[in-house]
Amino acid sequence: MERNTFSTADYVVFGLTLSVSAAIGLYYACTGGKQKTTSEFLMADRNMSWIPVTMSLLASFMSAITLLGTPAEIYVYGTHYWMIVVSYFFVIPISAHCFMPIFHKLQATSVYEVRRVWPRKGYLV
């Protein structure tokens, strides 16, 4: 049985990747950036067009676990997994038209925040 190990080139690429990532983080930590409040940092001060918001949602929806796990799921359990894909065509438009307007009206950033915000706005939970 062959044992897979990192070669020197692999260590160099891995080290460079970590170094560049750390350098970017340190640069923005030291220079500060334009964001002054948490709302500006986390929500872009609620002032973004739909294209970057859509790209962000797509990137979070298509996570690495999804990309790695879906082929394994289909291999183990068969093509019944495609029923989940079919359900997306119904669930995504319903949640976009039913839940997202409520989140926007409450200025909530997640489902967990709705529980705190909802009673203050005069709605019943």
C-alpha positions, -999 to 999 in steps of 0.1 A, spaced: 0 0 0 14 34 -10 16 61 16 7 96 4 28 124 18 34 160 10 64 168 -12 85 199 -8 65 217 -35 32 209 -16 46 224 16 57 255 -3 23 260 -19 5 253 15 28 277 33 24 305 7 -14 301 8 -14 305 46 11 334 45 -9 353 19 -41 348 38 -25 359 71 -9 389 54 -43 401 41 -59 397 75 -31 415 92 -32 443 66 -69 450 71 -66 446 109 -39 473 110 -53 497 85 -88 496 98 -109 497 67 -139 519 61 -163 501 83 -169 518 117 -199 499 130 -209 463 131 -239 471 108 -215 485 82 -192 455 85 -218 427 86 -246 441 65 -227 466 43 -250 492 59 -279 477 40 -267 495 9 -258 469 -17 -273 461 -50 -289 427 -57 -259 412 -76 -234 410 -47 -261 399 -23 -271 371 -47 -235 360 -52 -230 359 -14 -261 338 -9 -251 315 -37 -216 311 -22 -230 302 12 -256 279 -3 -230 260 -23 -207 252 5 -177 228 4 -197 202 24 -224 203 -3 -199 199 -31 -181 170 -13 -211 154 3 -236 152 -26 -217 127 -48 -212 105 -17 -248 108 -8 -260 98 -43 -234 69 -44 -246 55 -11 -284 61 -13 -290 63 -50 -307 90 -71 -335 96 -45 -314 126 -35 -327 144 -66 -360 148 -49 -343 174 -27 -333 193 -58 -369 192 -71 -381 206 -38 -358 236 -41 -379 248 -70 -409 251 -47 -393 260 -14 -370 288 -25 -396 310 -42 -420 305 -12 -394 315 13 -383 344 -8 -418 358 -11 -431 349 24 -402 352 48 -378 377 33 -403 406 33 -409 400 70 -371 399 77 -367 431 57 -395 449 75 -382 439 110 -346 448 100 -336 413 111 -304 396 99 -314 360 108 -342 338 120 -327 338 155 -330 376 156 -367 376 147 -376 363 181 -359 393 198 -371 419 173 -407 408 167 -422 416 202 -406 451 202 -422 459 169 -457 451 183 -462 418 166 -473 386 183 -449 356 182 
